[in-house]
Amino acid sequence: MNQEQKFLPRHDLDRLLQQLKEESYNCLGPVVRDGAIQYLPITDSSDLPAGVELDQVPAAYQLEFTDGDRLFNWSNGPQALKPLLFRPRENIWQVQRDSSGNLAFSQADESVEPTAVIGVRACDLAALELQDRHFLVPGAEDPHYKKRRDSLLLIGVDCSQPSDTCFCVSTGDGPDLRSGFDLAMTELEDGFVLRAGTKRGQKILDALNLSAATETQLQQVAIQSEQATARQRRLLPDAGVQKLLLQRPEHPHWQNVAERCTACGSCTSVCPTCFCFSEHSETNLDASVSQQVREWSSCFIPNHSNSHGHPVRADIASRYRQWLTHKLAGWQEQFGRSGCVGCGRCISWCPVGIDITQEVNKLVEDTG
Amino acid sequence: MNGDINLPREAVITERIQDSQDTFTMRLSVSGVDRFSFLPGQFNMLYLYGVGEVPISIVPDGDSHNSFDHTIRVVGRVTNGLGELQPGARVGIRGPFGRSWPIDMAKGRDLLLVTGGLGNAPLVGVMEHLVKQRDEFGHVDLLHGVKQDAELIWHDRYQKWATLPNTRVLLTADNPSPDWSGSQGTVVDLFSQLSITPQNTTAMLCGPEVMMLAAIERLRGMGVVDSNIWVSLERNMQCGMGKCGHCQMGPKFVCKDGPVFCLSEISGYFGKKGI
């Protein structure tokens, strides 16, 4: 194991980025824009958020700029990998109508280039695996998602600074990278300990021709992991939560949440596993071509559940119940595990600071 | 099928039938295809050019391999537009989707089919199977209810089914006209005319949820267990493949896991407000 872990000095990080470019990857990495960390195109390591730290609490996300050297000393941005694969809005097919009224349907064109994403977190990868289970169901693969998924090279970073809102330890998904990465990095003060997760990752690692990580460096990795784990204090109940939530649709706490929830849908747009979408047609002016557009939807939108012109879930209590029960219970039956990866985004980005861990604990503890 | 599961196929309207004031049937065949196979109870997503898609149950067109019917009530933007289309016009089709009625499981048993309004459409395939394989089943009761007798469609079909051996067809209208020959009242009121053997009966229900819930209550009271009661549900189905998330009821995707469910699979959710 030891000889497989290599050390990349901090001043050599651009060698990794250069290697990715030589292998024809477009590079995306964490960049500060609009007051938040976002995965955006980068040219070299100077684009990365050096010294940036992050304070996330319910209803607040605040970057702090220090003079430190670390590039990955923050937990996460508002979006995981979801928008790179399951686009917020995209054309999925088009249909041409000729003068005789014949219809010719064709897949929407899209060129996809190999893309490497640097700085991916354990929670992002756990969420990606769940999105894969949904969009890549054997026999019903979504071709748009699949094309982009196949183009991705994922370079993860062990999370050293979980936020107050993080609870990936509780869901079993972090803070260290577990699986799903091509290459994993642990950032230390003077550089990065690297390990490969796939042959593609190994190839890049081999090309860098690095020396093995020292025992001291590996000890630092272990200590950092322990400290990151110990920082997390939020807990999501695990055992039995599925059954309890399904059995308690009438629990008074649903109404209690509904009195605070504005049904804005922020939680569903930042949630890395939420997959609901709506489709609509957009036709050109001479009505010769119509595009079928797929856009993210949210179970908090009143007409999300419309049937015969009326919503099945007419009030906020039933919509919040749908979101939470689906996330923690429905997912179990549909995909074999909970749909929550403990990233905490729904807590920070909720304008009124509704905390999924606290609400679930109330719903499970009280007998109602 | 082509490689892209999202992509509709072109279908041509070969015939248009006005079934009642607000209900019509379009007979369709998929362009360039010799055979369109589906099972009773499955549905298609039917696309109106430039407007959108709606889920519509598939009704068989006799023994035809590549022709099928969609019987549609005009209720919204898409169905209104579809109603304007005449023979020769083109639409898009994705499907067939969903789980079918449990015909194989019901073999050797008595059948009780209970439908309301246009809920009879998903069960035409079951009745047409009976026409061909009547001896596979025991006694059959077919109950159907409409609000007004003018809403009753498919008189010919009901007459034909009523002539099948050991088969009873009961029709009712809430507000019938003087020349109505069926019963008066709801379809659930017809249950008083039944004499079923509960343990040997498989019930298949399709219609408004309130109707199905009332029928379930009566069936349970008669001793029919949930595992012998099947329902076909309607929800907001946009993709048809369990992807878009809109049709969920509890942990079920109605479009993919249903629309036909055994009541014992969904008794914890079905009929509960807001689930």
HADDOCK unambig.tbl for C-alpha pairs under 7 A between the chains (distance, minus, plus):
assign (segid A and resid 93 and name CA) (segid B and resid 7 and name CA) 6.57 0.50 0.50
assign (segid A and resid 101 and name CA) (segid B and resid 89 and name CA) 6.65 0.50 0.50
assign (segid A and resid 101 and name CA) (segid B and resid 90 and name CA) 6.51 0.50 0.50
assign (segid A and resid 102 and name CA) (segid B and resid 90 and name CA) 6.23 0.50 0.50
assign (segid A and resid 103 and name CA) (segid B and resid 10 and name CA) 6.08 0.50 0.50
assign (segid A and resid 103 and name CA) (segid B and resid 90 and name CA) 6.62 0.50 0.50
assign (segid A and resid 105 and name CA) (segid B and resid 7 and name CA) 6.85 0.50 0.50
assign (segid A and resid 105 and name CA) (segid B and resid 8 and name CA) 6.64 0.50 0.50
assign (segid A and resid 105 and name CA) (segid B and resid 9 and name CA) 6.87 0.50 0.50
assign (segid A and resid 107 and name CA) (segid B and resid 7 and name CA) 6.83 0.50 0.50
assign (segid A and resid 140 and name CA) (segid B and resid 5 and name CA) 6.49 0.50 0.50
assign (segid A and resid 142 and name CA) (segid B and resid 5 and name CA) 6.91 0.50 0.50
assign (segid A and resid 143 and name CA) (segid B and resid 4 and name CA) 6.25 0.50 0.50
assign (segid A and resid 275 and name CA) (segid B and resid 244 and name CA) 6.95 0.50 0.50
assign (segid A and resid 276 and name CA) (segid B and resid 244 and name CA) 4.77 0.50 0.50
assign (segid A and resid 276 and name CA) (segid B and resid 245 and name CA) 4.83 0.50 0.50
assign (segid A and resid 276 and name CA) (segid B and resid 246 and name CA) 6.94 0.50 0.50
assign (segid A and resid 277 and name CA) (segid B and resid 244 and name CA) 4.88 0.50 0.50
assign (segid A and resid 277 and name CA) (segid B and resid 245 and name CA) 7.00 0.50 0.50
assign (segid A and resid 278 and name CA) (segid B and resid 244 and name CA) 6.59 0.50 0.50
assign (segid A and resid 280 and name CA) (segid B and resid 52 and name CA) 6.19 0.50 0.50
assign (segid A and resid 281 and name CA) (segid B and resid 50 and name CA) 5.53 0.50 0.50
assign (segid A and resid 281 and name CA) (segid B and resid 51 and name CA) 5.72 0.50 0.50
assign (segid A and resid 281 and name CA) (segid B and resid 52 and name CA) 5.83 0.50 0.50
assign (segid A and resid 282 and name CA) (segid B and resid 50 and name CA) 6.53 0.50 0.50
assign (segid A and resid 283 and name CA) (segid B and resid 50 and name CA) 5.57 0.50 0.50
assign (segid A and resid 290 and name CA) (segid B and resid 50 and name CA) 5.43 0.50 0.50
assign (segid A and resid 304 and name CA) (segid B and resid 246 and name CA) 5.90 0.50 0.50
assign (segid A and resid 305 and name CA) (segid B and resid 236 and name CA) 5.79 0.50 0.50
assign (segid A and resid 305 and name CA) (segid B and resid 246 and name CA) 5.67 0.50 0.50
assign (segid A and resid 305 and name CA) (segid B and resid 247 and name CA) 6.73 0.50 0.50
assign (segid A and resid 306 and name CA) (segid B and resid 236 and name CA) 5.69 0.50 0.50
assign (segid A and resid 307 and name CA) (segid B and resid 235 and name CA) 5.42 0.50 0.50
assign (segid A and resid 307 and name CA) (segid B and resid 236 and name CA) 5.22 0.50 0.50
assign (segid A and resid 312 and name CA) (segid B and resid 274 and name CA) 5.42 0.50 0.50
assign (segid A and resid 313 and name CA) (segid B and resid 274 and name CA) 4.39 0.50 0.50
assign (segid A and resid 313 and name CA) (segid B and resid 275 and name CA) 6.83 0.50 0.50
assign (segid A and resid 314 and name CA) (segid B and resid 274 and name CA) 6.90 0.50 0.50
assign (segid A and resid 318 and name CA) (segid B and resid 274 and name CA) 5.45 0.50 0.50
assign (segid A and resid 326 and name CA) (segid B and resid 251 and name CA) 6.65 0.50 0.50
assign (segid A and resid 330 and name CA) (segid B and resid 250 and name CA) 6.49 0.50 0.50
assign (segid A and resid 330 and name CA) (segid B and resid 251 and name CA) 4.12 0.50 0.50
assign (segid A and resid 333 and name CA) (segid B and resid 251 and name CA) 6.34 0.50 0.50
assign (segid A and resid 334 and name CA) (segid B and resid 251 and name CA) 6.66 0.50 0.50
